[in-house]
Amino acid sequence: MVASQLADVLSKLQSLYSDHASVVSMNLFVALLCTSIVIGHLLEENRWMNESITALVIGLCTGVIILLTSGGKSSRLLVFSEDLFFIYLLPPIIFNAGFSVKKKQFFRNFITIMLFGAVGTLISCTIISLGVITFFKAMDLGSLDMGDFVAIGAIFAATDSVCTLQVLNQDETPLLYSLVFGEGVVNDATSVVLFNAIQSFDLTNTSPGIALEFIGKFLYLFVASTLLGEAVGLVSAYIIKTLYFGRHSTDREFALMMLMAYFSYILAELFYLSGILTVFFCGIVMSHYTWHNVTESSRITSKHAFATLSFVAEIFIFLHVGMDALDIETWRFVNDRPGTSIIVSSVLLALVMAGRAAFVFPLSFLTNLANKSPIDKISLRQQVIIWWSGLMRGAVSMALAYNQFTRGGHTESRLNAIMITSTITVVLFSTVVFGLLTKPLIRFLLPHSKVTTSMLSEQSSPKSITTPFLGSAMDSFDDSPKGGQRPSSIRALLTTPTHTVHYYWRKFDNAFMRPMFGGRGFVPFVPGSPTERSEHGLSQLH
């Protein structure tokens, strides 16, 4: 009796200690987030480092301190969880990317972006997979099957171009920014879709039938995820336009926007689709329709709220990766074979560079052949920057590696530990070294970037609060031929396909989509809204 009571007391004490330790860890993590923001602000002018590298370095330094104070037992505050990453941290980053993108420039280069992001990722994955099969079998690492080799290809085909995007400017280099940004998002989505497709197939016995089934599964995930995101975005636009939430509460309409965006992501995960693609296209659709149906105060709120959530999530991820890089449990597995881990990391890094070069330059050449306009052609210097920007590996690669080679965030064998440590090494080296050299490389290759006149006239809906919310500025999808003329021949149709597609899409959008779902020029009248009150005040002044 006494023994059972004593056991209950000890269990309660252990539970209280565990809860208190979790609270302490979260306090320290929030303090580190604040520190990263402050240091990032101090390094704003004339810096080589950006928020990503800053957070990564702070995470590394914190991991060293924790490792020393714990007597070499641990280096992290929280256990890295791919569920934490994919369910809570990644959605706001990807949604904000779609919500704030300059849609005209994105869809103007849509074919090139899809070539780089989808086809290029498949080429890179193939090169990396074939490389690891050749080198790892020669090194006799252990029992890796075909599924593991292809999974490694998908893991290291996932880029992280955050560092480059923080240096590039949308207005100064619109084509380059659009290609790097669009390719980065589509690349992450393609890598995750490819990884998920690999998980659902037994690739030990390959055959033409299995290969066709695998390609069909990949295409199904890609198309279905995109359509689901667009559908949820249209539903949110229709509900907010029809019910006029702004009559009573701007908080409700913003809350509905935020929840519908997250709903698209978890709905995709529920049906085993790609949440990244779904939430990205949901963001694009919501910025084109839903954002124009809410009141002016909700537009300002949504723009800053989504950007802030994305910013904090990015810093959180890089802090986490920095601390997890010194995970003593993983490194203990390979402490007797450190040379093997270094060789594996070097091979993977070389394959990453070769795999990216294998599609950037050939696909750029094909794109330049198809593009007749000199403005849309990708110069050799821009190709080098596109190649360089995709060499960095980040949180997506880490999360996929942990998903493939750990169980519950813990390694179970030396081979799995080698793959985790090699992934950490590649992520750290590529982010810090390539990231630090990105700014001087861009300055060297593009010393006199000028603002193009086409982008000066463009205004992106939720990108800036200086954009006229209800003005008559050109919509971001408006890219019709000059004078509204249709192409007079098949030759003209083939030489200006992008303009033609936008012209017909514009007519369809104005005739059917925007009258039903809202958008610029179709904003519902909301009595008592901030917009109405501001317009009433202006009329009184006049």
Summary of the structure (lengths in Angstrom):
residues: 542
radius of gyration: 25.0
end to end distance: 86.2
largest distance: 94.6
contacts: 1838
relative contact order: 0.14
helix: 75%
strand: 0%
